[in-house]
Amino acid sequence: MKRLELILSERELDAVIQAMETVGVPGYSVVRHVTGKGPHGSVSEGMEFSGLGANAHVIVFCEADLLNALRAALRPLLTYYGGVAYVTDAEAL
């Protein structure tokens, strides 16, 4: 089992979710209004009313054989819009 985590602008969340559903992910979790600091500086909810400026954290658990399709679907979006994604091994308790 793999765990994919994405941090991206909330503005691009719909496109990312659509790409994940097209590939056939079994499910995902979304945490909105993520703040923090990255290589390009701090991210805040300063423009919360419009959704601009805030990030979202997306978590996906899936089988390893789905990762190549997910990479192919998500990489162009992350390259164009920005954001980060990491894959780790996941083990159920």
DOPADREN-352533 format. One record per atom (N, C-alpha, C, CB): residue in three letters; y, x, z. Coordinates in steps of 0.2 Angstrom, whole numbers, padded with zeros to 4 digits, always signed. Glycine has a CB too. Layout:
N
ALAYXZ ...
This chain:
93
MET-0006+0004+0000 MET+0000+0000+0000 MET+0006+0004+0000 MET+0000-0005+0006 LYS+0011+0003-0004 LYS+0017+0006-0004 LYS+0023+0002-0002 LYS+0019+0008-0011 ARG+0028+0006+0001 ARG+0034+0002+0003 ARG+0040+0005-0001 ARG+0036+0003+0011 LEU+0043+0001-0005 LEU+0049+0002-0009 LEU+0055+0000-0005 LEU+0049+0000-0016 GLU+0060+0004-0004 GLU+0067+0002-0001 GLU+0072+0004-0006 GLU+0068+0006+0006 LEU+0077-0001-0007 LEU+0082+0000-0011 LEU+0089-0001-0007 LEU+0082-0005-0017 ILE+0094+0003-0008 ILE+0100+0001-0005 ILE+0105+0001-0012 ILE+0103+0007+0000 LEU+0108-0005-0012 LEU+0112-0006-0018 LEU+0118-0011-0017 LEU+0108-0008-0024 SER+0123-0011-0021 SER+0128-0015-0020 SER+0126-0023-0021 SER+0134-0014-0026 GLU+0128-0027-0017 GLU+0126-0034-0017 GLU+0128-0037-0023 GLU+0130-0038-0011 ARG+0133-0034-0027 ARG+0135-0037-0034 ARG+0129-0037-0038 ARG+0141-0033-0037 GLU+0124-0032-0038 GLU+0119-0031-0042 GLU+0112-0034-0040 GLU+0118-0023-0044 LEU+0113-0037-0034 LEU+0106-0039-0031 LEU+0103-0044-0035 LEU+0108-0043-0024 ASP+0106-0049-0038 ASP+0103-0054-0043 ASP+0099-0050-0048 ASP+0108-0059-0045 ALA+0102-0046-0052 ALA+0099-0042-0057 ALA+0092-0038-0055 ALA+0103-0037-0061 VAL+0093-0035-0049 VAL+0087-0032-0046 VAL+0082-0036-0044 VAL+0089-0027-0040 ILE+0083-0042-0041 ILE+0078-0047-0039 ILE+0075-0050-0045 ILE+0081-0052-0035 GLN+0079-0051-0051 GLN+0076-0054-0057 GLN+0071-0049-0060 GLN+0081-0055-0062 ALA+0073-0042-0060 ALA+0068-0037-0063 ALA+0062-0036-0058 ALA+0072-0030-0063 MET+0063-0037-0052 MET+0057-0036-0048 MET+0052-0042-0049 MET+0059-0036-0040 GLU+0055-0048-0049 GLU+0051-0054-0051 GLU+0047-0054-0057 GLU+0055-0061-0050 THR+0051-0051-0062 THR+0048-0051-0069 THR+0042-0046-0069 THR+0053-0048-0074 VAL+0042-0041-0065 VAL+0036-0036-0064 VAL+0031-0040-0060 VAL+0039-0030-0061 GLY+0032-0044-0056 GLY+0027-0048-0052 GLY+0026-0045-0045 GLY+0021-0047-0056 VAL+0032-0043-0042 VAL+0031-0041-0035 VAL+0029-0047-0031 VAL+0037-0038-0032 PRO+0024-0046-0026 PRO+0022-0051-0022 PRO+0027-0055-0017 PRO+0016-0049-0018 GLY+0032-0051-0015 GLY+0037-0053-0011 GLY+0042-0048-0009 GLY+0034-0056-0004 TYR+0047-0049-0006 TYR+0052-0044-0004 TYR+0057-0047+0002 TYR+0057-0042-0010 SER+0060-0043+0005 SER+0065-0045+0010 SER+0072-0042+0008 SER+0063-0042+0017 VAL+0077-0045+0010 VAL+0084-0043+0008 VAL+0088-0044+0014 VAL+0087-0048+0002 VAL+0091-0038+0016 VAL+0096-0038+0022 VAL+0103-0037+0018 VAL+0094-0032+0027 ARG+0107-0042+0019 ARG+0114-0041+0016 ARG+0119-0038+0021 ARG+0116-0048+0014 HIS+0124-0036+0018 HIS+0130-0034+0022 HIS+0128-0027+0026 HIS+0132-0039+0027 VAL+0124-0023+0022 VAL+0123-0016+0025 VAL+0129-0012+0024 VAL+0116-0013+0021 THR+0130-0008+0030 THR+0136-0004+0030 THR+0133+0003+0032 THR+0141-0006+0035 GLY+0137+0008+0031 GLY+0135+0015+0032 GLY+0139+0020+0028 GLY+0127+0016+0031 LYS+0136+0026+0028 LYS+0139+0031+0024 LYS+0134+0035+0020 LYS+0142+0036+0029 GLY+0136+0036+0014 GLY+0132+0040+0009 GLY+0136+0046+0006 GLY+0129+0035+0003 PRO+0133+0049+0000 PRO+0136+0054-0003 PRO+0143+0053-0006 PRO+0131+0057-0008 HIS+0144+0047-0007 HIS+0150+0045-0010 HIS+0155+0042-0005 HIS+0149+0040-0016 GLY+0154+0042+0001 GLY+0158+0040+0007 GLY+0155+0034+0010 GLY+0165+0038+0004 SER+0160+0031+0014 SER+0158+0025+0019 SER+0158+0019+0015 SER+0162+0025+0024 VAL+0153+0014+0017 VAL+0153+0008+0014 VAL+0154+0003+0019 VAL+0146+0006+0010 SER+0159-0002+0018 SER+0160-0007+0023 SER+0160-0014+0021 SER+0167-0005+0027 GLU+0161-0018+0025 GLU+0161-0025+0023 GLU+0169-0027+0022 GLU+0158-0030+0028 GLY+0173-0023+0021 GLY+0180-0024+0020 GLY+0182-0029+0016 GLY+0184-0018+0018 MET+0178-0031+0010 MET+0179-0036+0006 MET+0174-0041+0006 MET+0180-0033-0001 GLU+0172-0043+0012 GLU+0166-0047+0013 GLU+0167-0054+0010 GLU+0166-0048+0021 PHE+0173-0056+0009 PHE+0174-0063+0006 PHE+0172-0063-0001 PHE+0182-0065+0007 SER+0172-0058-0004 SER+0170-0058-0012 SER+0163-0055-0013 SER+0175-0054-0016 GLY+0160-0052-0008 GLY+0154-0048-0008 GLY+0155-0041-0011 GLY+0150-0052-0013 LEU+0161-0039-0013 LEU+0163-0033-0016 LEU+0163-0028-0010 LEU+0169-0032-0020 GLY+0160-0022-0011 GLY+0161-0017-0006 GLY+0155-0017-0001 GLY+0167-0018-0002 ALA+0151-0022-0001 ALA+0145-0023+0004 ALA+0139-0021+0000 ALA+0145-0030+0007 ASN+0134-0018+0004 ASN+0128-0016+0001 ASN+0122-0021+0003 ASN+0126-0009+0003 ALA+0117-0020+0000 ALA+0111-0024+0002 ALA+0105-0019+0003 ALA+0109-0030-0003 HIS+0100-0021+0007 HIS+0094-0017+0008 HIS+0089-0021+0006 HIS+0094-0014+0016 VAL+0085-0019+0001 VAL+0079-0023-0001 VAL+0073-0019+0000 VAL+0079-0024-0009 ILE+0068-0023+0003 ILE+0061-0020+0005 ILE+0056-0023+0002 ILE+0060-0020+0013 VAL+0051-0019-0002 VAL+0046-0022-0005 VAL+0039-0019-0003 VAL+0047-0022-0013 PHE+0034-0022-0001 PHE+0028-0020+0000 PHE+0023-0022-0006 PHE+0025-0022+0007 CYS+0020-0017-0009 CYS+0016-0019-0015 CYS+0010-0014-0016 CYS+0020-0019-0021 GLU+0006-0015-0020 GLU+0000-0011-0022 GLU+0003-0005-0026 GLU-0006-0014-0025 ALA+0000+0001-0026 ALA+0002+0007-0029 ALA+0002+0006-0037 ALA-0002+0013-0027 ASP-0002+0002-0039 ASP-0003+0001-0047 ASP+0003-0003-0049 ASP-0009-0002-0049 LEU+0007-0006-0045 LEU+0013-0010-0048 LEU+0019-0005-0048 LEU+0015-0015-0043 LEU+0019+0001-0045 LEU+0025+0005-0045 LEU+0028+0008-0051 LEU+0023+0011-0041 ASN+0023+0009-0056 ASN+0026+0011-0063 ASN+0030+0006-0066 ASN+0020+0014-0067 ALA+0028+0000-0066 ALA+0031-0006-0069 ALA+0038-0007-0065 ALA+0027-0012-0069 LEU+0038-0006-0058 LEU+0044-0007-0055 LEU+0049-0001-0056 LEU+0042-0007-0047 ARG+0046+0005-0057 ARG+0051+0010-0059 ARG+0054+0009-0065 ARG+0047+0017-0059 ALA+0050+0007-0070 ALA+0053+0006-0077 ALA+0058+0000-0077 ALA+0047+0004-0082 ALA+0057-0005-0073 ALA+0062-0011-0073 ALA+0068-0009-0069 ALA+0058-0017-0070 LEU+0067-0005-0063 LEU+0073-0004-0059 LEU+0077+0002-0060 LEU+0071-0003-0052 ARG+0074+0007-0063 ARG+0078+0014-0065 ARG+0084+0012-0069 ARG+0073+0019-0068 PRO+0084+0009-0074 PRO+0090+0008-0078 PRO+0095+0004-0074 PRO+0088+0004-0085 LEU+0094+0000-0070 LEU+0099-0004-0066 LEU+0102+0001-0061 LEU+0095-0010-0062 LEU+0098+0005-0058 LEU+0100+0010-0053 LEU+0105+0015-0056 LEU+0095+0013-0049 THR+0102+0017-0062 THR+0106+0022-0066 THR+0113+0019-0068 THR+0102+0024-0072 TYR+0113+0013-0070 TYR+0119+0010-0073 TYR+0124+0008-0067 TYR+0118+0004-0077 TYR+0121+0005-0062 TYR+0125+0002-0057 TYR+0126+0006-0051 TYR+0123-0005-0055 GLY+0121+0011-0050 GLY+0121+0015-0044 GLY+0116+0012-0039 GLY+0128+0016-0041 GLY+0115+0016-0033 GLY+0111+0013-0028 GLY+0105+0019-0027 GLY+0108+0006-0030 VAL+0101+0018-0022 VAL+0096+0022-0021 VAL+0089+0019-0020 VAL+0097+0027-0015 ALA+0084+0022-0021 ALA+0077+0019-0020 ALA+0072+0024-0018 ALA+0075+0015-0026 TYR+0068+0023-0013 TYR+0063+0027-0011 TYR+0057+0024-0010 TYR+0066+0031-0004 VAL+0051+0027-0011 VAL+0045+0024-0010 VAL+0041+0029-0005 VAL+0041+0025-0017 THR+0038+0025+0000 THR+0034+0028+0005 THR+0027+0025+0005 THR+0037+0029+0012 ASP+0022+0028+0008 ASP+0016+0025+0010 ASP+0017+0020+0016 ASP+0010+0030+0011 ALA+0013+0015+0015 ALA+0014+0010+0021 ALA+0007+0008+0023 ALA+0017+0003+0018 GLU+0006+0007+0029 GLU+0000+0006+0032 GLU+0001+0000+0037 GLU-0003+0012+0036 ALA-0003-0005+0036 ALA-0003-0011+0041 ALA-0006-0009+0048 ALA-0007-0017+0038 LEU-0003-0012+0053 LEU-0005-0011+0060 LEU-0012-0014+0061 LEU-0001-0014+0065 
